[in-house]
Amino acid sequence: MTPRIDSLALARWYEAVRRELPWRRRPTPYGVWVSEIMLQQTQVATVIPYFERFMKRFPDVHSLARARQDDVLALWSGLGYYRRARMLHAAARVMAETHGGEIPSSRRALLALPGVGRYTAGAILSIAFNEPEPLVDGNVERVFARLSARRGDTKSRLAQRAAWAFAESAMREAALQGVAPSVFNQALMELGATVCIPGRPRCAQCPLASQCRALKLGRQDRLPRPVRQPKAGLRRYRAWLMKDRRGRLLLIKRESGGASLLPAGLWELPHTPADAKHSGAALAVVRQAIMNWQVELEVQLAPRRALKGGRWFESGALAALPMASLTRKALKAAGYLGSTR
């Protein structure tokens, strides 16, 4: 059963308590697109400084399309999931060539862009163009699961179909009540992000509490049922720190593939898998979660030698390079980088 919700109550709540976020101040199609790509699998608090730096450097589609990929990746460094940055850059070039540097306002044209799927297209169309397009993210899935007291995995094919049906139906109801699509979709996502949160939802603050079946049944803390995540395995690597006579540091840019879990195509210390625990001669040992793994990187000094794909960098140039956050963390711990970003 698809629940019906009070769109007017939701919209009033949103207008009263919504968070002030940089992409909401003066929303543009370009800003909405960039923010939605950045927010995929990444928390809002993490995204804010990256979004502000990115928009200052690349304020429109044309400036992003003209940029070198290394410059785009450098601004993305530390945000993770670097394929998003590459797709963003590729999509900007497509739009510069075929759409006059404008974000298209049709679903078909948006879905043809690299890195744009059903959710992102719905977000751009509803938030930037105020079109009655539904969208479903993790927050909307959770709100729907509680409103309908739906059990099971929210990521299953059946649950996804039901969630999108809910979003479409709710959007139609909102339109009948005179609620703008941009307000309604952002309100629904905001509700899931700030009130209908995982674990213990803040039901006393919810504008839809009277319509929530999970709350009526006393199961709001148990729905949706969390999906058990497999225990993260451990992967160890040994990285080599090499300096030339001028004190420059050797970094390499590795192609995709191979045994490393670090993202390819960025500047990094040369490294190899290491089965044993770190040795006493290590300059630094740093750890970070990457995908479903806990990755440990041990840094050791090594004799100077040339490596394929390698370049020597002055210490002052390191901060501006596109590199993974684990690499930055390792260089900082070893004393070769002032701070992580």
GUPA-854852 format. One record per residue (C-alpha): residue number from 0; residue in one letter; x, y, z. Coordinates in steps of 0.5 Angstrom, whole numbers, always signed. Example, Ala and Ser with C-alpha at 12.3 -4.5 7.8 and 13.67 -1.06 7.14 Angstrom:
<marvexs>
MARVEX    k  r     px     py     pz
MARVEX    0  A    +25     -9    +16
MARVEX    1  S    +27     -2    +14
</marvexs>
This chain:
<marvexs>
MARVEX    k  r     px     py     pz
MARVEX    0  M     +0     +0     +0
MARVEX    1  T     +3     +7     -2
MARVEX    2  P     +2    +12     +4
MARVEX    3  R     -1    +19     +2
MARVEX    4  I     +3    +25     +6
MARVEX    5  D     +1    +32     +8
MARVEX    6  S     +5    +35     +3
MARVEX    7  L     +3    +42     +5
MARVEX    8  A     +5    +40    +12
MARVEX    9  L    +12    +38    +10
MARVEX   10  A    +13    +44     +6
MARVEX   11  R    +12    +49    +11
MARVEX   12  W    +16    +45    +16
MARVEX   13  Y    +22    +45    +11
MARVEX   14  E    +21    +52    +10
MARVEX   15  A    +22    +54    +17
MARVEX   16  V    +28    +49    +19
MARVEX   17  R    +31    +47    +13
MARVEX   18  R    +39    +48    +13
MARVEX   19  E    +43    +53    +10
MARVEX   20  L    +47    +50     +5
MARVEX   21  P    +51    +53     -1
MARVEX   22  W    +48    +50     -7
MARVEX   23  R    +41    +52     -4
MARVEX   24  R    +43    +60     -3
MARVEX   25  R    +42    +62    -11
MARVEX   26  P    +40    +55    -14
MARVEX   27  T    +42    +54    -21
MARVEX   28  P    +42    +48    -26
MARVEX   29  Y    +50    +48    -26
MARVEX   30  G    +50    +48    -18
MARVEX   31  V    +45    +43    -17
MARVEX   32  W    +48    +38    -22
MARVEX   33  V    +55    +39    -19
MARVEX   34  S    +52    +39    -12
MARVEX   35  E    +48    +32    -13
MARVEX   36  I    +54    +29    -16
MARVEX   37  M    +59    +31    -10
MARVEX   38  L    +53    +28     -5
MARVEX   39  Q    +53    +21     -8
MARVEX   40  Q    +55    +17     -2
MARVEX   41  T    +58    +23     +1
MARVEX   42  Q    +56    +27     +7
MARVEX   43  V    +54    +34     +7
MARVEX   44  A    +59    +37    +12
MARVEX   45  T    +64    +34     +8
MARVEX   46  V    +62    +36     +1
MARVEX   47  I    +61    +44     +3
MARVEX   48  P    +68    +46     +3
MARVEX   49  Y    +69    +42     -4
MARVEX   50  F    +63    +45     -7
MARVEX   51  E    +65    +52     -5
MARVEX   52  R    +72    +51     -8
MARVEX   53  F    +70    +48    -14
MARVEX   54  M    +65    +53    -16
MARVEX   55  K    +70    +58    -15
MARVEX   56  R    +75    +55    -19
MARVEX   57  F    +70    +53    -24
MARVEX   58  P    +63    +57    -24
MARVEX   59  D    +60    +54    -30
MARVEX   60  V    +60    +49    -35
MARVEX   61  H    +65    +52    -40
MARVEX   62  S    +70    +53    -35
MARVEX   63  L    +70    +46    -33
MARVEX   64  A    +70    +43    -40
MARVEX   65  R    +76    +47    -41
MARVEX   66  A    +80    +45    -35
MARVEX   67  R    +85    +39    -35
MARVEX   68  Q    +83    +33    -32
MARVEX   69  D    +88    +33    -27
MARVEX   70  D    +86    +40    -25
MARVEX   71  V    +79    +37    -24
MARVEX   72  L    +82    +31    -20
MARVEX   73  A    +86    +36    -16
MARVEX   74  L    +80    +40    -13
MARVEX   75  W    +77    +33    -12
MARVEX   76  S    +82    +30     -8
MARVEX   77  G    +80    +27     -1
MARVEX   78  L    +73    +27     -3
MARVEX   79  G    +73    +20     -6
MARVEX   80  Y    +70    +16    -11
MARVEX   81  Y    +74    +19    -17
MARVEX   82  R    +70    +17    -22
MARVEX   83  R    +65    +22    -21
MARVEX   84  A    +70    +27    -22
MARVEX   85  R    +72    +24    -29
MARVEX   86  M    +64    +23    -31
MARVEX   87  L    +63    +31    -29
MARVEX   88  H    +69    +33    -33
MARVEX   89  A    +66    +29    -39
MARVEX   90  A    +59    +31    -38
MARVEX   91  A    +61    +38    -38
MARVEX   92  R    +65    +37    -45
MARVEX   93  V    +59    +34    -48
MARVEX   94  M    +55    +40    -46
MARVEX   95  A    +60    +45    -48
MARVEX   96  E    +60    +42    -55
MARVEX   97  T    +52    +40    -56
MARVEX   98  H    +48    +44    -51
MARVEX   99  G    +52    +51    -52
MARVEX  100  G    +55    +50    -45
MARVEX  101  E    +48    +50    -41
MARVEX  102  I    +45    +44    -37
MARVEX  103  P    +39    +41    -41
MARVEX  104  S    +32    +41    -38
MARVEX  105  S    +30    +35    -41
MARVEX  106  R    +30    +28    -38
MARVEX  107  R    +32    +24    -44
MARVEX  108  A    +38    +29    -45
MARVEX  109  L    +40    +29    -38
MARVEX  110  L    +40    +21    -38
MARVEX  111  A    +45    +21    -44
MARVEX  112  L    +50    +25    -40
MARVEX  113  P    +56    +21    -37
MARVEX  114  G    +55    +20    -30
MARVEX  115  V    +47    +22    -30
MARVEX  116  G    +42    +17    -28
MARVEX  117  R    +35    +17    -26
MARVEX  118  Y    +36    +20    -19
MARVEX  119  T    +41    +25    -21
MARVEX  120  A    +36    +27    -27
MARVEX  121  G    +30    +28    -23
MARVEX  122  A    +34    +32    -18
MARVEX  123  I    +36    +37    -23
MARVEX  124  L    +29    +37    -27
MARVEX  125  S    +25    +38    -20
MARVEX  126  I    +30    +43    -16
MARVEX  127  A    +33    +47    -22
MARVEX  128  F    +27    +47    -27
MARVEX  129  N    +22    +46    -22
MARVEX  130  E    +19    +40    -26
MARVEX  131  P    +15    +35    -23
MARVEX  132  E    +20    +29    -23
MARVEX  133  P    +20    +24    -17
MARVEX  134  L    +27    +22    -14
MARVEX  135  V    +29    +17     -9
MARVEX  136  D    +35    +17     -5
MARVEX  137  G    +37    +13     +1
MARVEX  138  N    +33    +18     +5
MARVEX  139  V    +27    +18     +1
MARVEX  140  E    +28    +10     +2
MARVEX  141  R    +28    +11     +9
MARVEX  142  V    +22    +15    +10
MARVEX  143  F    +18    +11     +5
MARVEX  144  A    +19     +5     +9
MARVEX  145  R    +17     +8    +16
MARVEX  146  L    +11    +11    +13
MARVEX  147  S     +9     +5    +10
MARVEX  148  A    +12     +0    +16
MARVEX  149  R    +15     -4    +10
MARVEX  150  R    +20     -9    +12
MARVEX  151  G    +26    -12     +8
MARVEX  152  D    +32    -10     +5
MARVEX  153  T    +30     -3     +2
MARVEX  154  K    +35     -4     -4
MARVEX  155  S    +32    -10     -7
MARVEX  156  R    +29     -9    -13
MARVEX  157  L    +21    -10    -11
MARVEX  158  A    +23     -5     -5
MARVEX  159  Q    +26     +0    -10
MARVEX  160  R    +20     +0    -15
MARVEX  161  A    +15     +1     -9
MARVEX  162  A    +19     +7     -7
MARVEX  163  W    +19    +10    -14
MARVEX  164  A    +12     +9    -14
MARVEX  165  F    +11    +12     -7
MARVEX  166  A    +15    +18    -10
MARVEX  167  E    +11    +19    -16
MARVEX  168  S     +5    +19    -13
MARVEX  169  A     +7    +24     -7
MARVEX  170  M     +9    +28    -13
MARVEX  171  R     +3    +28    -16
MARVEX  172  E     -1    +29     -9
MARVEX  173  A     +4    +35     -8
MARVEX  174  A     +2    +39    -14
MARVEX  175  L     -5    +38    -13
MARVEX  176  Q     -4    +41     -6
MARVEX  177  G     +0    +47    -10
MARVEX  178  V     +7    +45     -7
MARVEX  179  A    +13    +46    -12
MARVEX  180  P    +17    +40    -14
MARVEX  181  S    +23    +44    -12
MARVEX  182  V    +21    +45     -5
MARVEX  183  F    +17    +38     -4
MARVEX  184  N    +23    +34     -7
MARVEX  185  Q    +28    +38     -2
MARVEX  186  A    +23    +37     +4
MARVEX  187  L    +23    +30     +3
MARVEX  188  M    +30    +29     +3
MARVEX  189  E    +31    +34     +8
MARVEX  190  L    +26    +30    +13
MARVEX  191  G    +30    +23    +12
MARVEX  192  A    +37    +27    +13
MARVEX  193  T    +35    +31    +19
MARVEX  194  V    +29    +28    +23
MARVEX  195  C    +27    +21    +20
MARVEX  196  I    +35    +19    +21
MARVEX  197  P    +37    +11    +22
MARVEX  198  G    +37     +8    +28
MARVEX  199  R    +33    +13    +33
MARVEX  200  P    +28    +18    +29
MARVEX  201  R    +26    +24    +32
MARVEX  202  C    +19    +23    +31
MARVEX  203  A    +17    +29    +36
MARVEX  204  Q    +20    +34    +30
MARVEX  205  C    +17    +30    +24
MARVEX  206  P    +11    +34    +21
MARVEX  207  L     +9    +27    +18
MARVEX  208  A     +8    +23    +25
MARVEX  209  S     +1    +23    +25
MARVEX  210  Q     +1    +19    +18
MARVEX  211  C     +7    +14    +20
MARVEX  212  R     +5     +7    +20
MARVEX  213  A    +12     +5    +24
MARVEX  214  L    +11    +10    +29
MARVEX  215  K     +3     +8    +30
MARVEX  216  L     +6     +0    +31
MARVEX  217  G    +12     +2    +35
MARVEX  218  R    +17     +0    +30
MARVEX  219  Q    +20     +6    +28
MARVEX  220  D    +27     +4    +31
MARVEX  221  R    +27     -2    +28
MARVEX  222  L    +25     +0    +21
MARVEX  223  P    +28     +0    +16
MARVEX  224  R    +31     -7    +18
MARVEX  225  P    +39     -5    +17
MARVEX  226  V    +43     -9    +12
MARVEX  227  R    +48    -13    +15
MARVEX  228  Q    +55    -11    +12
MARVEX  229  P    +60    -16    +12
MARVEX  230  K    +66    -15    +16
MARVEX  231  A    +72    -11    +13
MARVEX  232  G    +78    -14    +11
MARVEX  233  L    +85    -12    +12
MARVEX  234  R    +90    -10     +6
MARVEX  235  R    +97     -8     +7
MARVEX  236  Y   +101     -4     +2
MARVEX  237  R   +109     -2     +3
MARVEX  238  A   +110     +5     +0
MARVEX  239  W   +117     +7     -2
MARVEX  240  L   +119    +14     -1
MARVEX  241  M   +125    +16     -6
MARVEX  242  K   +128    +23     -6
MARVEX  243  D   +133    +26    -11
MARVEX  244  R   +139    +30    -10
MARVEX  245  R   +135    +36    -10
MARVEX  246  G   +130    +34     -5
MARVEX  247  R   +125    +32    -10
MARVEX  248  L   +120    +27     -8
MARVEX  249  L   +118    +21    -13
MARVEX  250  L   +111    +20    -15
MARVEX  251  I   +108    +16    -20
MARVEX  252  K   +101    +16    -24
MARVEX  253  R    +99     +9    -24
MARVEX  254  E    +94     +6    -29
MARVEX  255  S    +87     +2    -27
MARVEX  256  G    +88     -5    -26
MARVEX  257  G    +93     -8    -22
MARVEX  258  A    +93    -11    -14
MARVEX  259  S    +92     -4    -11
MARVEX  260  L    +86     -1     -8
MARVEX  261  L    +88     +6     -8
MARVEX  262  P    +84    +10    -14
MARVEX  263  A    +88    +10    -21
MARVEX  264  G    +90    +16    -25
MARVEX  265  L    +92    +20    -19
MARVEX  266  W    +99    +22    -16
MARVEX  267  E   +102    +17    -11
MARVEX  268  L   +108    +14     -8
MARVEX  269  P   +110     +7    -11
MARVEX  270  H   +107     +1     -7
MARVEX  271  T   +107     -6     -7
MARVEX  272  P   +102    -11     -3
MARVEX  273  A   +105    -13     +4
MARVEX  274  D   +103    -19     +7
MARVEX  275  A   +107    -18    +14
MARVEX  276  K   +106    -13    +19
MARVEX  277  H   +109     -6    +18
MARVEX  278  S   +117     -7    +20
MARVEX  279  G   +121     -2    +25
MARVEX  280  A   +124     +2    +20
MARVEX  281  A   +117     +5    +17
MARVEX  282  L   +117    +12    +17
MARVEX  283  A   +110    +12    +18
MARVEX  284  V   +104     +7    +18
MARVEX  285  V    +97    +10    +16
MARVEX  286  R    +90     +7    +15
MARVEX  287  Q    +84     +8    +12
MARVEX  288  A    +77     +5     +9
MARVEX  289  I    +77     +4     +2
MARVEX  290  M    +71     +1     -1
MARVEX  291  N    +70     -6     +4
MARVEX  292  W    +77     -6     +6
MARVEX  293  Q    +81     -3    +11
MARVEX  294  V    +87     -1     +8
MARVEX  295  E    +94     +0    +11
MARVEX  296  L   +100     +4     +8
MARVEX  297  E   +107     +3    +11
MARVEX  298  V   +112     +8     +8
MARVEX  299  Q   +119     +7     +8
MARVEX  300  L   +125    +10     +5
MARVEX  301  A   +128     +7     -1
MARVEX  302  P   +134     +9     -6
MARVEX  303  R   +133    +14    -11
MARVEX  304  R   +131    +11    -18
MARVEX  305  A   +127    +12    -24
MARVEX  306  L   +120     +9    -25
MARVEX  307  K   +116     +8    -31
MARVEX  308  G   +110    +13    -30
MARVEX  309  G   +114    +17    -25
MARVEX  310  R   +116    +24    -24
MARVEX  311  W   +120    +28    -19
MARVEX  312  F   +116    +34    -15
MARVEX  313  E   +119    +40    -11
MARVEX  314  S   +115    +39     -4
MARVEX  315  G   +112    +46     -5
MARVEX  316  A   +108    +43    -11
MARVEX  317  L   +105    +37     -7
MARVEX  318  A    +99    +40     -4
MARVEX  319  A    +96    +42    -11
MARVEX  320  L    +97    +35    -14
MARVEX  321  P    +91    +30    -15
MARVEX  322  M    +92    +25    -10
MARVEX  323  A    +88    +20     -6
MARVEX  324  S    +87    +22     +1
MARVEX  325  L    +91    +16     +4
MARVEX  326  T    +97    +19     +0
MARVEX  327  R    +96    +26     +3
MARVEX  328  K    +95    +22    +10
MARVEX  329  A   +102    +18     +9
MARVEX  330  L   +106    +24     +6
MARVEX  331  K   +103    +28    +12
MARVEX  332  A   +105    +23    +17
MARVEX  333  A   +112    +22    +14
MARVEX  334  G   +113    +30    +14
MARVEX  335  Y   +113    +31     +7
MARVEX  336  L   +106    +35     +7
MARVEX  337  G   +104    +41    +11
MARVEX  338  S    +96    +39    +12
MARVEX  339  T    +91    +34     +9
MARVEX  340  R    +85    +38     +6
</marvexs>
